């Protein structure tokens, strides 16, 4: 099992990036699953590749969202 979008990247609604992150995650996962269907990778390799891309992208997006929330609402994150 792996997760995508808001299920793994909980973030404030500032910037409206939750849906964008989910779409990016799903596109990356779909690409990796296609490589499994073609026989280029095992399922375990594909999920590991997806997670290596998804995790840092998610942290960057959450940090950006928190920074924007801080600017909008005058709080520290």
Long-range contacts (C-beta under 8 A, 24 or more apart in sequence): 2-29, 2-47, 2-50, 2-51, 4-29, 4-54, 8-54, 8-58, 9-58, 9-61, 9-62, 10-62, 11-61, 11-62, 11-65, 11-66, 12-65, 12-66, 12-69, 14-65, 14-66, 14-68, 14-69, 14-72, 14-73, 15-64, 15-65, 15-68, 15-69, 17-61, 17-64, 17-65, 20-61, 21-57, 21-58, 21-61, 24-57, 25-50, 25-54, 25-57, 25-58, 28-53, 28-54, 29-54
